[in-house]
């Protein structure tokens, strides 16, 4: 038995000055439960994905979920954290609760409030997802980590600035169609490719348009078993899911290979008895454009060192053979850490239900989702399909 998503809610992502972490959690929880057509008294267990790490003083954020409704009182609620893959980590806990028969309905929520924190402090918090003993002095914070990765890739495979600019332009173009996206602005390839006062270098070869946004937001889903889902108004089934963790220190692995990402996809495909060719779209973790490029190779879309071909030949565009980040991805949609993994699954589910509006990929029947924590340290892959 596996689990199905039967309801969801996604707040707008962005600089949400009138929201705090509590209001974001409450809004997403109420919306998801209502969308599933159940009551809070029907929820048996809940999981809240929230990194925090110093973004706000109110920690113990799992307990805030009960502010949504008294019907959650005396229910099991647990906070989950796994760096930038926190949302997917919470989802996996919810799926286990369903699969083990511990819950008939599980509520899974991810949320983060980041924009009230000074940018330098945000960078330092994010750097905690690296190996501080060796990487604490990397200039540029976590952007510096991926700047180093990009530089190593360039040294090995040649200057890939054209490919990174095309990825940034694609995702910003796609984000124009997403009403929930943080930044709905089509910058175009030329702007993303050129270094300018508005698009300076941030770290190594990465420019501002290569980096995802500091965002606030929340997303929540309701999970149930297949039998129960068949009687509900919509159901997206997990054909497969996989989690693979790799070494935290970059010095202990080939950092441009993203081997944990490869292993996660391979395990998910084996469990689903599918291949990459069976997917109609992918939502993947483009925290930086170099990450999306490396993920093309890790998922098997191209051989190692040839990821640029996928974007140059339009394979990953909305009408290409494998649309990637039709939602705009983290680059345009935003990246409120705890919410990201849940958000990606909702974006894929909207596509499979044919409810993605202007984002819709024609004929979408199966979708893949990849969410990672750190630099391909915690790797989560999902294969989704519409059940009803």
TORVEX-96711 format. One record per residue (C-alpha): x, y, z; residue number from 1. Coordinates in steps of 0.5 Angstrom, whole numbers. Last residue first. Layout:
<atom east="X" north="Y" up="Z" k="NUM"/>
...
//
This chain:
<atom east="-17" north="20" up="-20" k="388"/>
<atom east="-11" north="16" up="-19" k="387"/>
<atom east="-6" north="21" up="-22" k="386"/>
<atom east="1" north="19" up="-22" k="385"/>
<atom east="7" north="22" up="-18" k="384"/>
<atom east="14" north="19" up="-18" k="383"/>
<atom east="18" north="22" up="-13" k="382"/>
<atom east="26" north="23" up="-11" k="381"/>
<atom east="29" north="26" up="-5" k="380"/>
<atom east="36" north="27" up="-4" k="379"/>
<atom east="40" north="29" up="2" k="378"/>
<atom east="47" north="31" up="1" k="377"/>
<atom east="46" north="34" up="-6" k="376"/>
<atom east="50" north="41" up="-4" k="375"/>
<atom east="45" north="42" up="2" k="374"/>
<atom east="38" north="39" up="2" k="373"/>
<atom east="35" north="36" up="-4" k="372"/>
<atom east="28" north="36" up="-8" k="371"/>
<atom east="27" north="32" up="-14" k="370"/>
<atom east="20" north="31" up="-17" k="369"/>
<atom east="18" north="27" up="-23" k="368"/>
<atom east="11" north="27" up="-26" k="367"/>
<atom east="6" north="22" up="-30" k="366"/>
<atom east="0" north="24" up="-34" k="365"/>
<atom east="1" north="31" up="-37" k="364"/>
<atom east="-2" north="31" up="-43" k="363"/>
<atom east="-1" north="38" up="-45" k="362"/>
<atom east="4" north="42" up="-40" k="361"/>
<atom east="0" north="47" up="-36" k="360"/>
<atom east="3" north="53" up="-33" k="359"/>
<atom east="-3" north="58" up="-36" k="358"/>
<atom east="-8" north="54" up="-31" k="357"/>
<atom east="-4" north="48" up="-27" k="356"/>
<atom east="-11" north="45" up="-26" k="355"/>
<atom east="-10" north="39" up="-31" k="354"/>
<atom east="-10" north="34" up="-25" k="353"/>
<atom east="-3" north="32" up="-27" k="352"/>
<atom east="-1" north="39" up="-27" k="351"/>
<atom east="-4" north="41" up="-21" k="350"/>
<atom east="0" north="35" up="-18" k="349"/>
<atom east="7" north="37" up="-20" k="348"/>
<atom east="6" north="44" up="-17" k="347"/>
<atom east="3" north="41" up="-11" k="346"/>
<atom east="9" north="36" up="-10" k="345"/>
<atom east="14" north="42" up="-11" k="344"/>
<atom east="11" north="46" up="-6" k="343"/>
<atom east="12" north="41" up="-1" k="342"/>
<atom east="19" north="40" up="-2" k="341"/>
<atom east="20" north="48" up="-2" k="340"/>
<atom east="16" north="50" up="4" k="339"/>
<atom east="21" north="49" up="9" k="338"/>
<atom east="26" north="53" up="5" k="337"/>
<atom east="22" north="59" up="3" k="336"/>
<atom east="25" north="58" up="-4" k="335"/>
<atom east="22" north="62" up="-9" k="334"/>
<atom east="17" north="61" up="-15" k="333"/>
<atom east="22" north="64" up="-20" k="332"/>
<atom east="29" north="61" up="-19" k="331"/>
<atom east="26" north="56" up="-14" k="330"/>
<atom east="22" north="53" up="-20" k="329"/>
<atom east="18" north="57" up="-25" k="328"/>
<atom east="12" north="53" up="-25" k="327"/>
<atom east="14" north="49" up="-31" k="326"/>
<atom east="20" north="47" up="-28" k="325"/>
<atom east="23" north="42" up="-33" k="324"/>
<atom east="19" north="40" up="-39" k="323"/>
<atom east="22" north="33" up="-42" k="322"/>
<atom east="21" north="33" up="-49" k="321"/>
<atom east="20" north="40" up="-50" k="320"/>
<atom east="14" north="44" up="-50" k="319"/>
<atom east="15" north="47" up="-43" k="318"/>
<atom east="22" north="48" up="-44" k="317"/>
<atom east="27" north="42" up="-42" k="316"/>
<atom east="29" north="39" up="-49" k="315"/>
<atom east="30" north="46" up="-52" k="314"/>
<atom east="36" north="44" up="-56" k="313"/>
<atom east="40" north="49" up="-51" k="312"/>
<atom east="37" north="47" up="-45" k="311"/>
<atom east="38" north="39" up="-46" k="310"/>
<atom east="45" north="40" up="-49" k="309"/>
<atom east="48" north="44" up="-43" k="308"/>
<atom east="47" north="38" up="-39" k="307"/>
<atom east="53" north="35" up="-43" k="306"/>
<atom east="59" north="34" up="-38" k="305"/>
<atom east="56" north="27" up="-36" k="304"/>
<atom east="51" north="24" up="-40" k="303"/>
<atom east="44" north="27" up="-42" k="302"/>
<atom east="37" north="26" up="-39" k="301"/>
<atom east="40" north="21" up="-34" k="300"/>
<atom east="37" north="24" up="-27" k="299"/>
<atom east="44" north="26" up="-25" k="298"/>
<atom east="46" north="29" up="-32" k="297"/>
<atom east="40" north="34" up="-32" k="296"/>
<atom east="41" north="35" up="-25" k="295"/>
<atom east="48" north="38" up="-26" k="294"/>
<atom east="44" north="43" up="-30" k="293"/>
<atom east="39" north="44" up="-25" k="292"/>
<atom east="44" north="45" up="-20" k="291"/>
<atom east="48" north="50" up="-24" k="290"/>
<atom east="42" north="54" up="-24" k="289"/>
<atom east="42" north="55" up="-17" k="288"/>
<atom east="37" north="53" up="-12" k="287"/>
<atom east="34" north="49" up="-18" k="286"/>
<atom east="31" north="43" up="-14" k="285"/>
<atom east="27" north="40" up="-20" k="284"/>
<atom east="20" north="39" up="-22" k="283"/>
<atom east="20" north="34" up="-27" k="282"/>
<atom east="15" north="33" up="-33" k="281"/>
<atom east="12" north="28" up="-38" k="280"/>
<atom east="16" north="22" up="-35" k="279"/>
<atom east="16" north="15" up="-38" k="278"/>
<atom east="23" north="17" up="-41" k="277"/>
<atom east="26" north="18" up="-35" k="276"/>
<atom east="25" north="10" up="-33" k="275"/>
<atom east="19" north="6" up="-30" k="274"/>
<atom east="18" north="0" up="-26" k="273"/>
<atom east="16" north="5" up="-20" k="272"/>
<atom east="21" north="2" up="-15" k="271"/>
<atom east="26" north="2" up="-20" k="270"/>
<atom east="25" north="9" up="-22" k="269"/>
<atom east="25" north="11" up="-15" k="268"/>
<atom east="32" north="8" up="-14" k="267"/>
<atom east="35" north="11" up="-20" k="266"/>
<atom east="33" north="18" up="-19" k="265"/>
<atom east="35" north="17" up="-11" k="264"/>
<atom east="42" north="14" up="-14" k="263"/>
<atom east="43" north="20" up="-19" k="262"/>
<atom east="41" north="25" up="-14" k="261"/>
<atom east="46" north="22" up="-9" k="260"/>
<atom east="52" north="22" up="-14" k="259"/>
<atom east="51" north="29" up="-16" k="258"/>
<atom east="57" north="29" up="-20" k="257"/>
<atom east="60" north="36" up="-20" k="256"/>
<atom east="62" north="35" up="-12" k="255"/>
<atom east="66" north="28" up="-13" k="254"/>
<atom east="66" north="26" up="-6" k="253"/>
<atom east="69" north="27" up="1" k="252"/>
<atom east="72" north="34" up="0" k="251"/>
<atom east="65" north="36" up="-1" k="250"/>
<atom east="64" north="35" up="6" k="249"/>
<atom east="56" north="32" up="8" k="248"/>
<atom east="57" north="25" up="5" k="247"/>
<atom east="51" north="23" up="1" k="246"/>
<atom east="44" north="21" up="3" k="245"/>
<atom east="39" north="18" up="-1" k="244"/>
<atom east="31" north="18" up="-1" k="243"/>
<atom east="27" north="15" up="-5" k="242"/>
<atom east="19" north="15" up="-7" k="241"/>
<atom east="15" north="11" up="-12" k="240"/>
<atom east="8" north="11" up="-15" k="239"/>
<atom east="6" north="16" up="-10" k="238"/>
<atom east="-1" north="17" up="-12" k="237"/>
<atom east="-5" north="24" up="-14" k="236"/>
<atom east="-12" north="23" up="-12" k="235"/>
<atom east="-18" north="28" up="-13" k="234"/>
<atom east="-26" north="28" up="-11" k="233"/>
<atom east="-25" north="22" up="-6" k="232"/>
<atom east="-28" north="15" up="-6" k="231"/>
<atom east="-21" north="12" up="-9" k="230"/>
<atom east="-17" north="16" up="-4" k="229"/>
<atom east="-20" north="12" up="2" k="228"/>
<atom east="-17" north="5" up="-2" k="227"/>
<atom east="-11" north="9" up="-4" k="226"/>
<atom east="-9" north="11" up="3" k="225"/>
<atom east="-9" north="18" up="5" k="224"/>
<atom east="-5" north="24" up="5" k="223"/>
<atom east="-7" north="32" up="6" k="222"/>
<atom east="-2" north="37" up="3" k="221"/>
<atom east="1" north="44" up="5" k="220"/>
<atom east="5" north="49" up="3" k="219"/>
<atom east="8" north="55" up="6" k="218"/>
<atom east="11" north="62" up="4" k="217"/>
<atom east="17" north="67" up="5" k="216"/>
<atom east="22" north="68" up="0" k="215"/>
<atom east="30" north="69" up="-1" k="214"/>
<atom east="30" north="68" up="-8" k="213"/>
<atom east="34" north="63" up="-12" k="212"/>
<atom east="41" north="65" up="-15" k="211"/>
<atom east="43" north="64" up="-23" k="210"/>
<atom east="40" north="71" up="-24" k="209"/>
<atom east="45" north="74" up="-19" k="208"/>
<atom east="51" north="72" up="-23" k="207"/>
<atom east="54" north="65" up="-22" k="206"/>
<atom east="61" north="65" up="-25" k="205"/>
<atom east="65" north="65" up="-18" k="204"/>
<atom east="60" north="68" up="-13" k="203"/>
<atom east="55" north="74" up="-14" k="202"/>
<atom east="57" north="77" up="-20" k="201"/>
<atom east="53" north="83" up="-22" k="200"/>
<atom east="46" north="83" up="-25" k="199"/>
<atom east="43" north="90" up="-24" k="198"/>
<atom east="50" north="93" up="-25" k="197"/>
<atom east="51" north="88" up="-31" k="196"/>
<atom east="54" north="82" up="-33" k="195"/>
<atom east="51" north="79" up="-39" k="194"/>
<atom east="47" north="72" up="-40" k="193"/>
<atom east="41" north="73" up="-36" k="192"/>
<atom east="40" north="80" up="-39" k="191"/>
<atom east="41" north="77" up="-46" k="190"/>
<atom east="37" north="70" up="-44" k="189"/>
<atom east="30" north="74" up="-42" k="188"/>
<atom east="28" north="77" up="-36" k="187"/>
<atom east="21" north="75" up="-36" k="186"/>
<atom east="18" north="77" up="-29" k="185"/>
<atom east="14" north="74" up="-24" k="184"/>
<atom east="18" north="74" up="-18" k="183"/>
<atom east="15" north="70" up="-12" k="182"/>
<atom east="11" north="66" up="-16" k="181"/>
<atom east="4" north="64" up="-14" k="180"/>
<atom east="1" north="67" up="-20" k="179"/>
<atom east="5" north="62" up="-24" k="178"/>
<atom east="5" north="64" up="-32" k="177"/>
<atom east="10" north="69" up="-31" k="176"/>
<atom east="14" north="63" up="-27" k="175"/>
<atom east="15" north="60" up="-34" k="174"/>
<atom east="19" north="66" up="-37" k="173"/>
<atom east="23" north="66" up="-31" k="172"/>
<atom east="25" north="59" up="-31" k="171"/>
<atom east="27" north="59" up="-38" k="170"/>
<atom east="31" north="65" up="-37" k="169"/>
<atom east="35" north="62" up="-31" k="168"/>
<atom east="36" north="56" up="-35" k="167"/>
<atom east="39" north="60" up="-41" k="166"/>
<atom east="43" north="64" up="-37" k="165"/>
<atom east="46" north="57" up="-34" k="164"/>
<atom east="47" north="54" up="-41" k="163"/>
<atom east="51" north="60" up="-44" k="162"/>
<atom east="55" north="61" up="-38" k="161"/>
<atom east="58" north="54" up="-39" k="160"/>
<atom east="65" north="55" up="-40" k="159"/>
<atom east="69" north="48" up="-41" k="158"/>
<atom east="67" north="41" up="-38" k="157"/>
<atom east="72" north="40" up="-33" k="156"/>
<atom east="74" north="47" up="-31" k="155"/>
<atom east="67" north="50" up="-32" k="154"/>
<atom east="65" north="44" up="-27" k="153"/>
<atom east="70" north="46" up="-22" k="152"/>
<atom east="68" north="53" up="-23" k="151"/>
<atom east="60" north="52" up="-22" k="150"/>
<atom east="61" north="47" up="-16" k="149"/>
<atom east="65" north="53" up="-13" k="148"/>
<atom east="60" north="58" up="-14" k="147"/>
<atom east="55" north="53" up="-11" k="146"/>
<atom east="59" north="53" up="-5" k="145"/>
<atom east="59" north="61" up="-5" k="144"/>
<atom east="52" north="62" up="-6" k="143"/>
<atom east="52" north="58" up="0" k="142"/>
<atom east="55" north="64" up="4" k="141"/>
<atom east="59" north="69" up="-1" k="140"/>
<atom east="66" north="67" up="1" k="139"/>
<atom east="67" north="60" up="3" k="138"/>
<atom east="70" north="61" up="10" k="137"/>
<atom east="65" north="56" up="13" k="136"/>
<atom east="67" north="50" up="8" k="135"/>
<atom east="72" north="46" up="12" k="134"/>
<atom east="69" north="45" up="19" k="133"/>
<atom east="63" north="48" up="17" k="132"/>
<atom east="61" north="42" up="13" k="131"/>
<atom east="55" north="46" up="9" k="130"/>
<atom east="47" north="46" up="11" k="129"/>
<atom east="49" north="51" up="16" k="128"/>
<atom east="51" north="56" up="10" k="127"/>
<atom east="44" north="57" up="10" k="126"/>
<atom east="44" north="60" up="16" k="125"/>
<atom east="50" north="65" up="14" k="124"/>
<atom east="47" north="67" up="8" k="123"/>
<atom east="40" north="69" up="12" k="122"/>
<atom east="45" north="73" up="16" k="121"/>
<atom east="48" north="77" up="11" k="120"/>
<atom east="41" north="78" up="8" k="119"/>
<atom east="38" north="81" up="14" k="118"/>
<atom east="32" north="77" up="17" k="117"/>
<atom east="25" north="79" up="15" k="116"/>
<atom east="25" north="76" up="9" k="115"/>
<atom east="26" north="69" up="11" k="114"/>
<atom east="19" north="66" up="14" k="113"/>
<atom east="19" north="59" up="12" k="112"/>
<atom east="13" north="53" up="12" k="111"/>
<atom east="12" north="46" up="10" k="110"/>
<atom east="6" north="42" up="12" k="109"/>
<atom east="4" north="35" up="12" k="108"/>
<atom east="-3" north="33" up="14" k="107"/>
<atom east="-4" north="25" up="15" k="106"/>
<atom east="-11" north="22" up="14" k="105"/>
<atom east="-12" north="14" up="15" k="104"/>
<atom east="-6" north="14" up="20" k="103"/>
<atom east="-2" north="9" up="24" k="102"/>
<atom east="-3" north="4" up="18" k="101"/>
<atom east="4" north="3" up="17" k="100"/>
<atom east="3" north="6" up="9" k="99"/>
<atom east="0" north="12" up="12" k="98"/>
<atom east="5" north="14" up="17" k="97"/>
<atom east="10" north="12" up="12" k="96"/>
<atom east="7" north="17" up="7" k="95"/>
<atom east="7" north="23" up="13" k="94"/>
<atom east="14" north="22" up="15" k="93"/>
<atom east="16" north="22" up="7" k="92"/>
<atom east="12" north="28" up="6" k="91"/>
<atom east="16" north="32" up="12" k="90"/>
<atom east="23" north="30" up="9" k="89"/>
<atom east="20" north="33" up="2" k="88"/>
<atom east="19" north="39" up="6" k="87"/>
<atom east="26" north="39" up="10" k="86"/>
<atom east="30" north="38" up="3" k="85"/>
<atom east="33" north="45" up="4" k="84"/>
<atom east="36" north="43" up="11" k="83"/>
<atom east="33" north="36" up="13" k="82"/>
<atom east="28" north="38" up="19" k="81"/>
<atom east="21" north="35" up="21" k="80"/>
<atom east="17" north="38" up="27" k="79"/>
<atom east="12" north="33" up="29" k="78"/>
<atom east="4" north="33" up="31" k="77"/>
<atom east="1" north="27" up="34" k="76"/>
<atom east="-7" north="29" up="36" k="75"/>
<atom east="-9" north="31" up="43" k="74"/>
<atom east="-11" north="38" up="40" k="73"/>
<atom east="-12" north="38" up="32" k="72"/>
<atom east="-19" north="39" up="32" k="71"/>
<atom east="-18" north="46" up="36" k="70"/>
<atom east="-16" north="49" up="29" k="69"/>
<atom east="-11" north="52" up="26" k="68"/>
<atom east="-7" north="54" up="32" k="67"/>
<atom east="-5" north="47" up="33" k="66"/>
<atom east="0" north="48" up="27" k="65"/>
<atom east="4" north="52" up="32" k="64"/>
<atom east="6" north="46" up="36" k="63"/>
<atom east="11" north="44" up="30" k="62"/>
<atom east="14" north="51" up="30" k="61"/>
<atom east="18" north="49" up="36" k="60"/>
<atom east="22" north="56" up="35" k="59"/>
<atom east="19" north="63" up="35" k="58"/>
<atom east="25" north="67" up="35" k="57"/>
<atom east="25" north="68" up="27" k="56"/>
<atom east="30" north="66" up="22" k="55"/>
<atom east="35" north="63" up="27" k="54"/>
<atom east="35" north="56" up="24" k="53"/>
<atom east="28" north="56" up="22" k="52"/>
<atom east="28" north="49" up="18" k="51"/>
<atom east="21" north="48" up="18" k="50"/>
<atom east="17" north="42" up="16" k="49"/>
<atom east="11" north="40" up="20" k="48"/>
<atom east="8" north="33" up="20" k="47"/>
<atom east="1" north="32" up="22" k="46"/>
<atom east="-2" north="25" up="25" k="45"/>
<atom east="-10" north="23" up="25" k="44"/>
<atom east="-13" north="28" up="21" k="43"/>
<atom east="-21" north="27" up="21" k="42"/>
<atom east="-22" north="32" up="27" k="41"/>
<atom east="-19" north="37" up="23" k="40"/>
<atom east="-25" north="36" up="18" k="39"/>
<atom east="-25" north="33" up="11" k="38"/>
<atom east="-26" north="36" up="4" k="37"/>
<atom east="-19" north="35" up="2" k="36"/>
<atom east="-19" north="42" up="0" k="35"/>
<atom east="-22" north="44" up="7" k="34"/>
<atom east="-16" north="41" up="10" k="33"/>
<atom east="-11" north="44" up="5" k="32"/>
<atom east="-13" north="51" up="6" k="31"/>
<atom east="-14" north="50" up="14" k="30"/>
<atom east="-7" north="48" up="14" k="29"/>
<atom east="-4" north="53" up="9" k="28"/>
<atom east="-7" north="59" up="13" k="27"/>
<atom east="-5" north="57" up="20" k="26"/>
<atom east="2" north="55" up="18" k="25"/>
<atom east="3" north="62" up="14" k="24"/>
<atom east="0" north="66" up="20" k="23"/>
<atom east="4" north="62" up="25" k="22"/>
<atom east="11" north="64" up="21" k="21"/>
<atom east="9" north="71" up="20" k="20"/>
<atom east="5" north="74" up="15" k="19"/>
<atom east="4" north="82" up="13" k="18"/>
<atom east="11" north="83" up="10" k="17"/>
<atom east="10" north="77" up="5" k="16"/>
<atom east="16" north="78" up="1" k="15"/>
<atom east="15" north="72" up="-4" k="14"/>
<atom east="11" north="66" up="-4" k="13"/>
<atom east="4" north="66" up="-5" k="12"/>
<atom east="0" north="61" up="-1" k="11"/>
<atom east="0" north="53" up="-3" k="10"/>
<atom east="-6" north="49" up="-1" k="9"/>
<atom east="-7" north="42" up="-2" k="8"/>
<atom east="-12" north="36" up="-2" k="7"/>
<atom east="-12" north="28" up="-4" k="6"/>
<atom east="-5" north="27" up="-4" k="5"/>
<atom east="-4" north="19" up="-4" k="4"/>
<atom east="0" north="14" up="0" k="3"/>
<atom east="2" north="7" up="-2" k="2"/>
<atom east="0" north="0" up="0" k="1"/>
//
